[in-house]
Amino acid sequence: MIAIGSDHGGYRLKEEIKKYLDEKNIEYKDLGCFDEERVDYPGF
């Protein structure tokens, strides 16, 4: 399993990566963030 996460600046790229992983049937856990609202990146 792959763990993925990003701050608000990487949110869109993370979503594209998730689509790719889904297409390849690769398991992952999304640790956040879950939208483009500004967040403190060290938390992710």
C-alpha distance matrix in Angstrom:
0.0 3.8 6.7 9.8 13.4 17.0 20.5 23.0 23.8 20.4 19.8 20.9 18.9 15.7 16.7 17.4 14.0 12.5 15.2 14.3 10.6 12.2 14.8 12.7 10.8 7.3 5.0 5.1 7.3 10.7 12.5 15.8 18.4 19.2 22.4 24.7 26.7 27.3 25.1 25.2 22.4 22.0 20.8 17.6
3.8 0.0 3.8 6.4 10.1 13.5 17.2 19.7 20.3 16.8 16.5 17.8 15.6 12.4 14.1 14.8 11.2 10.4 13.5 12.6 9.4 11.8 14.5 12.7 11.6 8.0 6.4 4.4 6.3 8.7 10.4 13.3 15.7 16.9 19.9 21.7 23.9 24.2 22.1 22.2 19.2 19.0 18.1 14.7
6.7 3.8 0.0 3.8 6.9 10.6 14.0 16.8 17.7 14.6 14.3 16.3 14.5 11.1 13.1 14.6 11.5 10.6 14.2 14.1 11.3 13.5 16.5 15.5 14.4 11.0 8.8 5.5 4.9 6.2 6.9 9.9 12.5 14.1 17.2 19.1 20.8 21.0 18.6 18.6 15.7 15.5 14.4 11.0
9.8 6.4 3.8 0.0 3.8 7.1 10.8 13.3 14.1 10.9 10.6 12.6 10.9 7.5 9.9 11.6 8.9 8.6 12.4 12.6 10.7 13.0 16.0 15.5 15.1 12.1 10.6 7.0 6.2 5.1 6.0 7.7 9.7 11.4 14.1 15.6 17.6 17.8 15.9 16.2 13.2 13.8 12.9 9.2
13.4 10.1 6.9 3.8 0.0 3.8 7.2 9.9 11.1 8.5 8.2 11.2 10.2 7.1 9.8 12.2 10.5 10.4 14.0 14.9 13.6 15.6 18.6 18.7 18.3 15.6 14.0 10.3 8.5 5.9 5.0 5.0 6.5 9.1 11.5 12.6 14.3 14.2 12.1 12.5 9.7 10.7 9.8 6.0
17.0 13.5 10.6 7.1 3.8 0.0 3.8 6.6 7.4 5.3 5.9 9.3 8.8 6.7 9.8 12.1 11.2 11.9 15.1 16.1 15.7 17.7 20.3 20.8 21.0 18.4 17.3 13.7 12.1 9.0 8.0 6.1 5.9 8.8 10.0 10.1 11.7 11.2 9.5 10.1 7.2 9.4 9.2 6.0
20.5 17.2 14.0 10.8 7.2 3.8 0.0 3.8 5.5 5.6 6.3 9.9 10.5 9.4 11.9 14.4 14.3 14.9 17.9 19.2 19.1 20.9 23.5 24.2 24.4 22.0 20.8 17.2 15.2 11.9 10.2 7.5 5.8 8.9 9.0 8.2 9.0 7.7 6.1 7.0 4.8 8.2 8.3 6.3
23.0 19.7 16.8 13.3 9.9 6.6 3.8 0.0 3.8 5.5 5.2 8.3 10.1 9.9 11.4 14.0 14.8 15.5 17.8 19.6 20.1 21.4 23.8 25.1 25.5 23.6 22.5 19.1 17.3 13.6 12.6 9.1 6.7 8.4 6.9 4.7 6.0 5.4 6.0 8.4 7.7 11.4 11.3 9.8
23.8 20.3 17.7 14.1 11.1 7.4 5.5 3.8 0.0 3.8 5.7 7.7 8.6 9.7 11.7 13.3 14.2 15.8 17.8 19.1 20.1 21.8 23.7 24.9 25.8 23.9 23.4 20.1 18.9 15.5 14.8 11.8 9.8 11.5 9.9 7.2 9.1 8.0 9.0 10.5 8.9 12.5 13.4 11.7
20.4 16.8 14.6 10.9 8.5 5.3 5.6 5.5 3.8 0.0 3.8 5.7 5.4 6.1 8.7 10.1 10.6 12.3 14.5 15.5 16.4 18.3 20.2 21.2 22.2 20.2 19.9 16.7 15.9 12.8 12.7 10.3 9.0 10.6 9.9 8.5 11.2 10.8 10.9 12.2 9.8 12.9 13.5 10.9
19.8 16.5 14.3 10.6 8.2 5.9 6.3 5.2 5.7 3.8 0.0 3.8 5.5 5.1 6.3 8.9 9.9 10.6 12.7 14.5 15.3 16.5 18.7 20.2 20.8 19.1 18.6 15.4 14.4 10.9 11.3 8.4 6.9 7.4 6.6 6.2 9.3 10.2 10.7 12.9 11.1 14.3 13.9 11.2
20.9 17.8 16.3 12.6 11.2 9.3 9.9 8.3 7.7 5.7 3.8 0.0 3.8 5.4 5.1 6.5 8.8 10.0 10.9 12.8 14.5 15.5 17.1 19.0 20.0 19.0 19.0 16.5 16.2 13.0 14.3 11.7 10.4 10.0 8.6 7.9 11.6 13.0 14.1 16.5 14.7 17.9 17.7 14.9
18.9 15.6 14.5 10.9 10.2 8.8 10.5 10.1 8.6 5.4 5.5 3.8 0.0 3.8 5.4 5.1 6.3 8.7 10.0 10.7 12.4 14.3 15.5 16.9 18.3 16.9 17.4 15.0 15.3 12.7 14.1 12.3 11.8 12.1 11.7 11.1 14.6 15.3 15.8 17.4 14.9 17.7 17.9 14.7
15.7 12.4 11.1 7.5 7.1 6.7 9.4 9.9 9.7 6.1 5.1 5.4 3.8 0.0 3.8 5.4 5.0 6.2 8.8 9.9 10.4 12.3 14.3 15.4 16.2 14.4 14.3 11.5 11.5 8.9 10.6 9.2 9.3 9.7 10.5 11.1 14.2 15.1 14.8 16.3 13.8 16.1 15.8 12.3
16.7 14.1 13.1 9.9 9.8 9.8 11.9 11.4 11.7 8.7 6.3 5.1 5.4 3.8 0.0 3.8 5.4 5.0 6.4 8.8 9.9 10.6 12.6 14.5 15.1 14.2 14.2 12.0 12.2 9.6 12.0 10.4 10.4 9.3 9.8 11.0 14.4 16.1 16.4 18.6 16.5 19.1 18.3 14.9
17.4 14.8 14.6 11.6 12.2 12.1 14.4 14.0 13.3 10.1 8.9 6.5 5.1 5.4 3.8 0.0 3.8 5.4 5.1 6.4 8.8 9.9 10.8 12.7 14.3 13.7 14.7 13.1 14.3 12.3 15.0 13.8 13.9 13.1 13.3 13.8 17.5 19.0 19.4 21.4 19.0 21.5 21.1 17.7
14.0 11.2 11.5 8.9 10.5 11.2 14.3 14.8 14.2 10.6 9.9 8.8 6.3 5.0 5.4 3.8 0.0 3.8 5.4 5.1 6.2 8.6 9.9 10.7 12.2 10.8 11.8 10.2 11.9 10.6 13.3 13.1 13.8 13.7 14.8 15.6 19.0 20.1 19.8 21.2 18.4 20.3 20.0 16.3
12.5 10.4 10.6 8.6 10.4 11.9 14.9 15.5 15.8 12.3 10.6 10.0 8.7 6.2 5.0 5.4 3.8 0.0 3.8 5.4 5.0 6.1 8.6 9.9 10.2 9.2 9.5 8.0 9.5 8.4 11.8 11.9 12.9 12.2 13.8 15.6 18.8 20.3 19.9 21.5 19.1 20.9 19.9 16.2
15.2 13.5 14.2 12.4 14.0 15.1 17.9 17.8 17.8 14.5 12.7 10.9 10.0 8.8 6.4 5.1 5.4 3.8 0.0 3.8 5.5 5.1 6.2 8.8 9.8 10.1 11.4 10.9 12.8 11.9 15.4 15.2 15.9 14.6 15.6 17.2 20.6 22.5 22.6 24.6 22.3 24.4 23.4 19.8
14.3 12.6 14.1 12.6 14.9 16.1 19.2 19.6 19.1 15.5 14.5 12.8 10.7 9.9 8.8 6.4 5.1 5.4 3.8 0.0 3.8 5.4 5.1 6.4 8.6 8.6 10.9 11.0 13.7 13.5 16.8 17.1 18.1 17.3 18.5 19.8 23.2 24.7 24.5 26.1 23.3 25.1 24.6 20.9
10.6 9.4 11.3 10.7 13.6 15.7 19.1 20.1 20.1 16.4 15.3 14.5 12.4 10.4 9.9 8.8 6.2 5.0 5.5 3.8 0.0 3.8 5.4 5.1 6.0 5.0 7.2 7.6 10.7 11.4 14.8 15.9 17.4 16.9 18.8 20.6 23.7 25.1 24.4 25.7 22.9 24.2 23.3 19.6
12.2 11.8 13.5 13.0 15.6 17.7 20.9 21.4 21.8 18.3 16.5 15.5 14.3 12.3 10.6 9.9 8.6 6.1 5.1 5.4 3.8 0.0 3.8 5.4 4.9 6.1 7.6 8.7 11.4 12.1 15.9 16.8 18.2 17.0 18.9 21.1 24.2 26.1 25.6 27.2 24.8 26.3 25.0 21.4
14.8 14.5 16.5 16.0 18.6 20.3 23.5 23.8 23.7 20.2 18.7 17.1 15.5 14.3 12.6 10.8 9.9 8.6 6.2 5.1 5.4 3.8 0.0 3.8 5.5 7.8 10.5 12.1 15.1 15.7 19.4 20.1 21.4 20.1 21.6 23.4 26.8 28.6 28.4 30.1 27.6 29.2 28.2 24.5
12.7 12.7 15.5 15.5 18.7 20.8 24.2 25.1 24.9 21.2 20.2 19.0 16.9 15.4 14.5 12.7 10.7 9.9 8.8 6.4 5.1 5.4 3.8 0.0 3.8 5.4 9.0 11.2 14.7 16.1 19.6 20.9 22.5 21.8 23.6 25.4 28.6 30.1 29.5 30.8 27.9 29.1 28.3 24.6
10.8 11.6 14.4 15.1 18.3 21.0 24.4 25.5 25.8 22.2 20.8 20.0 18.3 16.2 15.1 14.3 12.2 10.2 9.8 8.6 6.0 4.9 5.5 3.8 0.0 3.8 6.4 9.4 12.8 14.7 18.3 20.0 21.9 21.0 23.3 25.6 28.6 30.2 29.3 30.6 27.9 28.9 27.6 24.0
7.3 8.0 11.0 12.1 15.6 18.4 22.0 23.6 23.9 20.2 19.1 19.0 16.9 14.4 14.2 13.7 10.8 9.2 10.1 8.6 5.0 6.1 7.8 5.4 3.8 0.0 3.8 6.5 10.2 12.5 15.7 17.8 19.9 19.6 22.2 24.3 27.1 28.3 27.1 28.0 25.2 25.8 24.7 21.1
5.0 6.4 8.8 10.6 14.0 17.3 20.8 22.5 23.4 19.9 18.6 19.0 17.4 14.3 14.2 14.7 11.8 9.5 11.4 10.9 7.2 7.6 10.5 9.0 6.4 3.8 0.0 3.8 7.1 10.0 13.1 15.6 18.0 17.8 20.8 23.3 25.7 26.9 25.4 26.2 23.6 24.0 22.5 19.0
5.1 4.4 5.5 7.0 10.3 13.7 17.2 19.1 20.1 16.7 15.4 16.5 15.0 11.5 12.0 13.1 10.2 8.0 10.9 11.0 7.6 8.7 12.1 11.2 9.4 6.5 3.8 0.0 3.8 6.5 9.4 12.0 14.4 14.6 17.7 20.1 22.4 23.4 21.7 22.4 19.9 20.3 18.7 15.3
7.3 6.3 4.9 6.2 8.5 12.1 15.2 17.3 18.9 15.9 14.4 16.2 15.3 11.5 12.2 14.3 11.9 9.5 12.8 13.7 10.7 11.4 15.1 14.7 12.8 10.2 7.1 3.8 0.0 3.8 6.2 9.1 11.8 12.2 15.7 18.4 20.1 21.1 19.0 19.8 17.6 17.9 15.8 12.7
10.7 8.7 6.2 5.1 5.9 9.0 11.9 13.6 15.5 12.8 10.9 13.0 12.7 8.9 9.6 12.3 10.6 8.4 11.9 13.5 11.4 12.1 15.7 16.1 14.7 12.5 10.0 6.5 3.8 0.0 3.8 5.6 8.1 8.5 12.0 14.6 16.3 17.4 15.6 16.7 14.7 15.6 13.5 10.3
12.5 10.4 6.9 6.0 5.0 8.0 10.2 12.6 14.8 12.7 11.3 14.3 14.1 10.6 12.0 15.0 13.3 11.8 15.4 16.8 14.8 15.9 19.4 19.6 18.3 15.7 13.1 9.4 6.2 3.8 0.0 3.8 6.6 8.4 11.9 14.2 15.2 15.6 13.2 13.8 12.0 12.4 10.0 7.1
15.8 13.3 9.9 7.7 5.0 6.1 7.5 9.1 11.8 10.3 8.4 11.7 12.3 9.2 10.4 13.8 13.1 11.9 15.2 17.1 15.9 16.8 20.1 20.9 20.0 17.8 15.6 12.0 9.1 5.6 3.8 0.0 2.9 5.1 8.2 10.5 11.4 12.1 10.0 11.4 10.1 11.5 9.2 6.5
18.4 15.7 12.5 9.7 6.5 5.9 5.8 6.7 9.8 9.0 6.9 10.4 11.8 9.3 10.4 13.9 13.8 12.9 15.9 18.1 17.4 18.2 21.4 22.5 21.9 19.9 18.0 14.4 11.8 8.1 6.6 2.9 0.0 3.8 6.0 7.8 8.6 9.3 7.7 9.8 9.0 11.2 9.2 7.0
19.2 16.9 14.1 11.4 9.1 8.8 8.9 8.4 11.5 10.6 7.4 10.0 12.1 9.7 9.3 13.1 13.7 12.2 14.6 17.3 16.9 17.0 20.1 21.8 21.0 19.6 17.8 14.6 12.2 8.5 8.4 5.1 3.8 0.0 3.8 7.2 8.4 10.6 10.1 12.9 12.5 15.0 12.7 10.7
22.4 19.9 17.2 14.1 11.5 10.0 9.0 6.9 9.9 9.9 6.6 8.6 11.7 10.5 9.8 13.3 14.8 13.8 15.6 18.5 18.8 18.9 21.6 23.6 23.3 22.2 20.8 17.7 15.7 12.0 11.9 8.2 6.0 3.8 0.0 3.8 5.6 8.6 9.5 12.9 12.9 16.1 14.4 12.7
24.7 21.7 19.1 15.6 12.6 10.1 8.2 4.7 7.2 8.5 6.2 7.9 11.1 11.1 11.0 13.8 15.6 15.6 17.2 19.8 20.6 21.1 23.4 25.4 25.6 24.3 23.3 20.1 18.4 14.6 14.2 10.5 7.8 7.2 3.8 0.0 3.8 6.3 8.4 11.8 12.0 15.6 14.7 13.3
26.7 23.9 20.8 17.6 14.3 11.7 9.0 6.0 9.1 11.2 9.3 11.6 14.6 14.2 14.4 17.5 19.0 18.8 20.6 23.2 23.7 24.2 26.8 28.6 28.6 27.1 25.7 22.4 20.1 16.3 15.2 11.4 8.6 8.4 5.6 3.8 0.0 3.8 6.4 10.1 11.5 14.9 13.7 13.4
27.3 24.2 21.0 17.8 14.2 11.2 7.7 5.4 8.0 10.8 10.2 13.0 15.3 15.1 16.1 19.0 20.1 20.3 22.5 24.7 25.1 26.1 28.6 30.1 30.2 28.3 26.9 23.4 21.1 17.4 15.6 12.1 9.3 10.6 8.6 6.3 3.8 0.0 3.8 7.1 8.8 12.3 11.8 12.1
25.1 22.1 18.6 15.9 12.1 9.5 6.1 6.0 9.0 10.9 10.7 14.1 15.8 14.8 16.4 19.4 19.8 19.9 22.6 24.5 24.4 25.6 28.4 29.5 29.3 27.1 25.4 21.7 19.0 15.6 13.2 10.0 7.7 10.1 9.5 8.4 6.4 3.8 0.0 3.8 5.9 8.9 8.1 8.8
25.2 22.2 18.6 16.2 12.5 10.1 7.0 8.4 10.5 12.2 12.9 16.5 17.4 16.3 18.6 21.4 21.2 21.5 24.6 26.1 25.7 27.2 30.1 30.8 30.6 28.0 26.2 22.4 19.8 16.7 13.8 11.4 9.8 12.9 12.9 11.8 10.1 7.1 3.8 0.0 3.8 5.8 6.0 7.8
22.4 19.2 15.7 13.2 9.7 7.2 4.8 7.7 8.9 9.8 11.1 14.7 14.9 13.8 16.5 19.0 18.4 19.1 22.3 23.3 22.9 24.8 27.6 27.9 27.9 25.2 23.6 19.9 17.6 14.7 12.0 10.1 9.0 12.5 12.9 12.0 11.5 8.8 5.9 3.8 0.0 3.8 5.3 5.5
22.0 19.0 15.5 13.8 10.7 9.4 8.2 11.4 12.5 12.9 14.3 17.9 17.7 16.1 19.1 21.5 20.3 20.9 24.4 25.1 24.2 26.3 29.2 29.1 28.9 25.8 24.0 20.3 17.9 15.6 12.4 11.5 11.2 15.0 16.1 15.6 14.9 12.3 8.9 5.8 3.8 0.0 3.8 5.4
20.8 18.1 14.4 12.9 9.8 9.2 8.3 11.3 13.4 13.5 13.9 17.7 17.9 15.8 18.3 21.1 20.0 19.9 23.4 24.6 23.3 25.0 28.2 28.3 27.6 24.7 22.5 18.7 15.8 13.5 10.0 9.2 9.2 12.7 14.4 14.7 13.7 11.8 8.1 6.0 5.3 3.8 0.0 3.8
17.6 14.7 11.0 9.2 6.0 6.0 6.3 9.8 11.7 10.9 11.2 14.9 14.7 12.3 14.9 17.7 16.3 16.2 19.8 20.9 19.6 21.4 24.5 24.6 24.0 21.1 19.0 15.3 12.7 10.3 7.1 6.5 7.0 10.7 12.7 13.3 13.4 12.1 8.8 7.8 5.5 5.4 3.8 0.0
